[in-house]
Amino acid sequence: MVKIEVLGTGCAKCKSLLKNVEKAVSESGIQAEIVKIDSIQEIMDRGVMMTPALFIDGESKMMGKTGTVEEIKKMLKK
């Protein structure tokens, strides 16, 4: 199972990224655990300087922008 983490404090971009991640997972049919991380301390501990951020299996994939559903689906296939 893939672990997907969306890091952000709850801004509109963060909510949009979470929604796009959920849709990408649903459309691709993969098994994934989606975790929302909104702790500023944990976000800083990960070295994230701009939110939202997307981590897949512990690896940083996107920072400071909201990816499209298609972009996220491509990341999940790798």
TIMI-2910 file (N, C-alpha, C, CB; in pm, 1 decimal, decimal comma, always signed):
<rs>
+----------+----------+----------+----------+----------+----------+----------+----------+----------+----------+----------+----------+------+
!      n_x !      n_y !      n_z !     ca_x !     ca_y !     ca_z !      c_x !      c_y !      c_z !     cb_x !     cb_y !     cb_z ! resn !
+----------+----------+----------+----------+----------+----------+----------+----------+----------+----------+----------+----------+------+
!    +84,8 !   -117,7 !     +0,0 !     +0,0 !     +0,0 !     +0,0 !    +89,5 !   +124,1 !     +0,0 !    -96,6 !     -0,3 !   +122,7 !  Met !
!    +49,5 !   +221,7 !    -77,3 !   +121,9 !   +347,9 !    -88,8 !    +77,7 !   +441,1 !    +24,1 !    +97,5 !   +413,8 !   -228,3 !  Val !
!   +175,4 !   +510,7 !    +83,8 !   +142,6 !   +609,5 !   +187,2 !   +160,9 !   +747,7 !   +126,7 !   +232,3 !   +591,4 !   +315,6 !  Lys !
!    +52,2 !   +824,2 !   +123,8 !    +53,2 !   +959,1 !    +67,8 !    +27,3 !  +1056,9 !   +180,9 !    -53,0 !   +974,9 !    -46,0 !  Ile !
!   +115,5 !  +1155,9 !   +192,0 !   +100,5 !  +1256,1 !   +296,5 !    +85,6 !  +1393,0 !   +233,1 !   +220,5 !  +1253,5 !   +393,4 !  Glu !
!    -16,7 !  +1463,8 !   +275,6 !    -39,6 !  +1601,3 !   +231,7 !     -9,2 !  +1690,2 !   +351,5 !   -187,8 !  +1623,1 !   +178,2 !  Val !
!    +91,8 !  +1775,5 !   +336,1 !   +133,1 !  +1863,6 !   +443,9 !    +83,6 !  +2004,0 !   +416,4 !   +285,6 !  +1862,2 !   +460,8 !  Leu !
!    +15,8 !  +2061,5 !   +513,3 !    -35,0 !  +2197,2 !   +498,4 !   -119,2 !  +2235,3 !   +618,2 !   -116,4 !  +2211,0 !   +369,9 !  Gly !
!   -133,8 !  +2364,5 !   +638,2 !   -202,2 !  +2413,9 !   +757,4 !   -352,4 !  +2433,1 !   +739,0 !   -141,1 !  +2543,3 !   +799,6 !  Thr !
!   -403,7 !  +2406,1 !   +621,8 !   -547,9 !  +2417,4 !   +601,5 !   -588,8 !  +2530,2 !   +508,2 !   -614,9 !  +2436,5 !   +732,5 !  Gly !
!   -492,7 !  +2587,7 !   +436,5 !   -524,9 !  +2694,3 !   +341,3 !   -601,3 !  +2635,5 !   +221,7 !   -395,0 !  +2766,8 !   +293,5 !  Cys !
!   -650,8 !  +2721,8 !   +137,3 !   -728,6 !  +2676,9 !    +20,7 !   -645,7 !  +2585,3 !    -69,7 !   -779,1 !  +2798,1 !    -59,9 !  Ala !
!   -518,2 !  +2617,8 !    -89,7 !   -431,9 !  +2534,0 !   -174,1 !   -413,6 !  +2396,1 !   -112,4 !   -294,9 !  +2600,8 !   -194,9 !  Lys !
!   -398,6 !  +2392,3 !    +19,5 !   -380,0 !  +2264,7 !    +89,3 !   -504,2 !  +2176,9 !    +74,3 !   -349,0 !  +2288,6 !   +238,9 !  Cys !
!   -619,6 !  +2236,7 !    +90,1 !   -744,9 !  +2162,5 !    +75,9 !   -763,1 !  +2113,5 !    -67,4 !   -864,2 !  +2250,0 !   +117,4 !  Lys !
!   -723,4 !  +2196,1 !   -163,1 !   -734,7 !  +2159,1 !   -303,8 !   -642,1 !  +2041,9 !   -336,8 !   -702,2 !  +2279,7 !   -393,6 !  Ser !
!   -518,5 !  +2045,5 !   -283,8 !   -425,6 !  +1934,9 !   -307,0 !   -479,9 !  +1805,6 !   -247,6 !   -287,8 !  +1966,9 !   -247,3 !  Leu !
!   -533,1 !  +1811,1 !   -127,0 !   -588,8 !  +1691,6 !    -63,8 !   -702,7 !  +1634,8 !   -148,1 !   -638,4 !  +1723,6 !    +78,7 !  Leu !
!   -789,4 !  +1721,7 !   -196,5 !   -901,7 !  +1678,6 !   -281,3 !   -849,9 !  +1613,1 !   -410,0 !   -993,3 !  +1799,4 !   -315,8 !  Lys !
!   -747,8 !  +1673,1 !   -470,7 !   -691,0 !  +1617,9 !   -594,3 !   -622,2 !  +1483,4 !   -569,1 !   -591,0 !  +1717,1 !   -655,8 !  Asn !
!   -556,3 !  +1470,2 !   -454,6 !   -492,6 !  +1342,7 !   -420,1 !   -599,8 !  +1235,0 !   -404,4 !   -408,4 !  +1355,8 !   -289,3 !  Val !
!   -707,0 !  +1265,9 !   -334,0 !   -814,4 !  +1167,8 !   -314,0 !   -874,5 !  +1125,6 !   -447,7 !   -924,1 !  +1225,7 !   -222,4 !  Glu !
!   -893,7 !  +1221,0 !   -536,9 !   -951,0 !  +1189,3 !   -668,6 !   -853,4 !  +1106,0 !   -752,0 !   -987,7 !  +1319,1 !   -744,2 !  Lys !
!   -724,8 !  +1140,0 !   -746,9 !   -624,2 !  +1065,6 !   -822,5 !   -615,8 !   +921,1 !   -775,0 !   -487,3 !  +1133,0 !   -810,2 !  Ala !
!   -620,1 !   +900,6 !   -645,0 !   -615,8 !   +765,5 !   -589,2 !   -740,3 !   +688,1 !   -632,1 !   -604,9 !   +769,9 !   -434,3 !  Val !
!   -855,5 !   +751,9 !   -623,3 !   -980,4 !   +687,1 !   -662,0 !   -979,5 !   +647,5 !   -809,3 !  -1098,4 !   +779,1 !   -633,6 !  Ser !
!   -935,2 !   +738,9 !   -894,8 !   -935,9 !   +712,3 !  -1039,4 !   -831,6 !   +608,9 !  -1080,6 !   -912,0 !   +841,1 !  -1115,8 !  Glu !
!   -718,7 !   +604,0 !  -1009,1 !   -614,0 !   +509,0 !  -1047,8 !   -637,3 !   +370,4 !   -989,1 !   -478,3 !   +560,5 !  -1004,2 !  Ser !
!   -724,3 !   +362,0 !   -889,4 !   -760,0 !   +232,3 !   -833,5 !   -651,7 !   +168,8 !   -747,3 !   -794,3 !   +139,7 !   -943,4 !  Gly !
!   -555,8 !   +246,4 !   -700,9 !   -450,4 !   +189,1 !   -617,8 !   -492,9 !   +188,1 !   -471,0 !   -319,1 !   +267,7 !   -635,1 !  Ile !
!   -427,2 !   +104,6 !   -394,3 !   -447,4 !   +101,0 !   -250,1 !   -355,2 !   +204,7 !   -188,5 !   -420,3 !    -41,7 !   -191,2 !  Gln !
!   -410,1 !   +301,7 !   -119,3 !   -328,1 !   +406,7 !    -60,6 !   -384,5 !   +452,5 !    +72,0 !   -316,4 !   +524,2 !   -155,4 !  Ala !
!   -293,8 !   +488,0 !   +160,5 !   -329,7 !   +551,5 !   +286,5 !   -298,8 !   +699,7 !   +268,8 !   -251,5 !   +488,5 !   +410,2 !  Glu !
!   -399,8 !   +784,1 !   +284,0 !   -381,8 !   +928,1 !   +268,1 !   -384,3 !   +991,1 !   +406,6 !   -492,2 !   +990,1 !   +175,5 !  Ile !
!   -276,0 !  +1062,3 !   +438,0 !   -261,5 !  +1123,8 !   +569,5 !   -248,7 !  +1274,2 !   +551,6 !   -138,4 !  +1066,1 !   +645,7 !  Val !
!   -325,7 !  +1350,2 !   +627,9 !   -318,4 !  +1496,8 !   +627,4 !   -236,8 !  +1538,7 !   +747,9 !   -461,5 !  +1562,9 !   +630,0 !  Lys !
!   -129,2 !  +1610,9 !   +723,2 !    -42,5 !  +1658,0 !   +831,3 !    -53,0 !  +1809,1 !   +837,4 !   +105,9 !  +1612,9 !   +810,0 !  Ile !
!   -103,1 !  +1859,3 !   +951,4 !   -119,4 !  +2004,2 !   +964,6 !    -39,7 !  +2063,4 !  +1080,4 !   -264,9 !  +2037,3 !   +982,2 !  Asp !
!    +43,0 !  +1980,9 !  +1143,6 !   +128,4 !  +2028,3 !  +1252,3 !   +244,3 !  +2109,8 !  +1193,8 !   +181,9 !  +1908,7 !  +1337,1 !  Ser !
!   +250,8 !  +2236,6 !  +1230,9 !   +357,4 !  +2322,7 !  +1179,1 !   +493,7 !  +2266,1 !  +1217,2 !   +342,3 !  +2467,0 !  +1232,7 !  Ile !
!   +505,8 !  +2212,4 !  +1336,6 !   +634,4 !  +2155,4 !  +1379,9 !   +675,3 !  +2038,6 !  +1291,0 !   +626,3 !  +2109,2 !  +1526,5 !  Gln !
!   +582,0 !  +1949,1 !  +1261,3 !   +614,5 !  +1834,1 !  +1176,2 !   +646,7 !  +1878,9 !  +1033,8 !   +498,0 !  +1733,5 !  +1174,8 !  Glu !
!   +573,4 !  +1978,0 !   +984,1 !   +600,6 !  +2030,9 !   +850,3 !   +742,8 !  +2088,2 !   +845,6 !   +495,8 !  +2140,1 !   +811,5 !  Ile !
!   +780,3 !  +2164,4 !   +946,9 !   +914,9 !  +2222,2 !   +952,5 !  +1021,0 !  +2113,5 !   +968,5 !   +925,0 !  +2322,9 !  +1068,0 !  Met !
!   +992,2 !  +2012,0 !  +1048,6 !  +1087,2 !  +1902,2 !  +1068,4 !  +1117,2 !  +1828,4 !   +937,8 !  +1032,9 !  +1803,9 !  +1171,8 !  Asp !
!  +1022,3 !  +1830,3 !   +845,9 !  +1042,4 !  +1765,1 !   +716,1 !  +1118,9 !  +1854,0 !   +617,8 !   +907,9 !  +1726,4 !   +656,2 !  Arg !
!  +1146,1 !  +1977,9 !   +658,2 !  +1219,8 !  +2068,6 !   +570,8 !  +1132,4 !  +2138,3 !   +467,7 !  +1327,8 !  +1993,4 !   +500,7 !  Gly !
!  +1002,2 !  +2135,7 !   +489,5 !   +909,2 !  +2198,9 !   +396,0 !   +907,0 !  +2349,2 !   +423,6 !   +765,5 !  +2137,5 !   +408,6 !  Val !
!   +937,7 !  +2427,5 !   +319,4 !   +939,4 !  +2572,9 !   +334,1 !   +812,7 !  +2637,9 !   +278,3 !  +1061,8 !  +2630,6 !   +264,6 !  Met !
!   +745,0 !  +2567,5 !   +188,5 !   +621,4 !  +2620,2 !   +128,9 !   +516,6 !  +2510,0 !   +128,0 !   +646,2 !  +2674,0 !    -16,0 !  Met !
!   +397,3 !  +2543,9 !   +171,4 !   +287,8 !  +2446,9 !   +166,7 !   +192,6 !  +2487,3 !    +55,1 !   +212,8 !  +2438,7 !   +304,0 !  Thr !
!   +116,5 !  +2394,6 !     +4,1 !   +110,4 !  +2255,4 !    +44,9 !   +231,2 !  +2176,7 !     -5,6 !    -18,0 !  +2192,1 !     -5,4 !  Pro !
!   +253,0 !  +2061,5 !    +55,0 !   +358,0 !  +1970,6 !    +11,8 !   +299,0 !  +1830,5 !     +2,0 !   +479,7 !  +1973,9 !   +109,7 !  Ala !
!   +355,7 !  +1753,6 !    -88,7 !   +308,0 !  +1617,0 !   -112,2 !   +424,8 !  +1521,1 !    -97,0 !   +243,0 !  +1603,0 !   -253,3 !  Leu !
!   +406,6 !  +1422,5 !    -10,1 !   +506,3 !  +1317,6 !     +8,6 !   +441,2 !  +1185,2 !    -28,3 !   +561,1 !  +1315,2 !   +155,8 !  Phe !
!   +512,7 !  +1103,8 !   -105,2 !   +464,9 !   +970,3 !   -140,0 !   +569,3 !   +871,6 !    -90,6 !   +439,8 !   +955,2 !   -295,2 !  Ile !
!   +527,8 !   +781,1 !     -3,5 !   +616,8 !   +684,2 !    +60,5 !   +740,1 !   +751,5 !   +119,8 !   +659,3 !   +577,5 !    -39,6 !  Asp !
!   +717,9 !   +864,9 !   +187,3 !   +825,2 !   +934,5 !   +256,8 !   +913,4 !  +1023,2 !   +171,6 !   +908,8 !   +837,1 !   +322,7 !  Gly !
!   +888,2 !  +1026,5 !    +41,4 !   +969,5 !  +1105,8 !    -50,2 !   +893,6 !  +1231,1 !    -94,1 !  +1010,0 !  +1021,7 !   -173,0 !  Glu !
!   +961,4 !  +1344,5 !    -86,1 !   +900,1 !  +1471,1 !   -127,2 !   +878,5 !  +1471,6 !   -278,1 !   +988,1 !  +1591,7 !    -84,5 !  Ser !
!   +754,6 !  +1498,1 !   -318,8 !   +720,7 !  +1499,6 !   -461,6 !   +679,3 !  +1637,5 !   -511,5 !   +609,5 !  +1401,2 !   -488,8 !  Lys !
!   +628,2 !  +1722,4 !   -421,9 !   +577,4 !  +1852,7 !   -464,9 !   +574,3 !  +1945,9 !   -344,7 !   +435,5 !  +1840,0 !   -529,0 !  Met !
!   +612,1 !  +2071,8 !   -370,6 !   +609,7 !  +2171,2 !   -263,6 !   +563,0 !  +2304,7 !   -317,9 !   +748,3 !  +2185,4 !   -198,6 !  Met !
!   +474,1 !  +2370,0 !   -242,3 !   +434,3 !  +2506,0 !   -274,5 !   +333,7 !  +2521,1 !   -386,1 !   +551,7 !  +2582,0 !   -308,8 !  Gly !
!   +276,6 !  +2410,2 !   -432,5 !   +174,7 !  +2422,0 !   -536,5 !    +72,7 !  +2309,9 !   -524,7 !   +239,2 !  +2420,4 !   -675,5 !  Lys !
!    -38,0 !  +2330,6 !   -590,6 !   -143,6 !  +2230,6 !   -594,3 !   -131,9 !  +2155,2 !   -725,6 !   -284,9 !  +2295,5 !   -578,8 !  Thr !
!    -98,6 !  +2029,4 !   -717,3 !    -87,4 !  +1949,2 !   -838,2 !   -223,5 !  +1912,5 !   -892,1 !     -6,8 !  +1824,3 !   -811,8 !  Gly !
!   -228,4 !  +1893,7 !  -1022,8 !   -352,9 !  +1848,4 !  -1083,9 !   -371,5 !  +1699,6 !  -1057,5 !   -353,6 !  +1877,4 !  -1235,9 !  Thr !
!   -491,1 !  +1652,6 !  -1079,3 !   -520,0 !  +1510,5 !  -1062,5 !   -429,0 !  +1428,7 !  -1153,8 !   -669,2 !  +1480,5 !  -1092,7 !  Val !
!   -410,2 !  +1473,9 !  -1277,5 !   -326,1 !  +1401,2 !  -1373,1 !   -180,5 !  +1397,0 !  -1328,4 !   -335,9 !  +1465,1 !  -1511,3 !  Glu !
!   -127,9 !  +1509,2 !  -1277,6 !    +10,9 !  +1511,7 !  -1227,8 !    +27,9 !  +1413,2 !  -1113,7 !    +50,2 !  +1653,8 !  -1181,3 !  Glu !
!    -66,6 !  +1409,1 !  -1024,3 !    -57,8 !  +1320,3 !   -908,7 !    -66,9 !  +1174,0 !   -953,2 !   -169,5 !  +1352,7 !   -806,7 !  Ile !
!   -153,3 !  +1145,1 !  -1048,2 !   -165,7 !  +1007,9 !  -1098,9 !    -34,4 !   +961,6 !  -1160,6 !   -279,3 !   +998,2 !  -1202,7 !  Lys !
!    +35,9 !  +1050,2 !  -1231,0 !   +166,5 !  +1015,2 !  -1289,0 !   +267,0 !   +984,7 !  -1179,1 !   +219,0 !  +1129,5 !  -1378,7 !  Lys !
!   +265,7 !  +1061,8 !  -1072,5 !   +357,1 !  +1037,4 !   -960,3 !   +327,9 !   +903,2 !   -894,2 !   +346,4 !  +1150,5 !   -856,7 !  Met !
!   +202,6 !   +866,6 !   -887,8 !   +164,9 !   +740,3 !   -823,2 !   +207,0 !   +618,3 !   -905,7 !    +14,1 !   +736,8 !   -799,7 !  Leu !
!   +221,0 !   +636,1 !  -1036,0 !   +259,6 !   +524,0 !  -1122,7 !   +407,4 !   +493,1 !  -1115,0 !   +222,3 !   +553,3 !  -1265,7 !  Lys !
!   +487,7 !   +587,8 !  -1068,0 !   +632,9 !   +567,7 !  -1064,6 !   +674,4 !   +479,5 !   -950,4 !   +704,5 !   +699,8 !  -1054,7 !  Lys !
+----------+----------+----------+----------+----------+----------+----------+----------+----------+----------+----------+----------+------+
</rs>
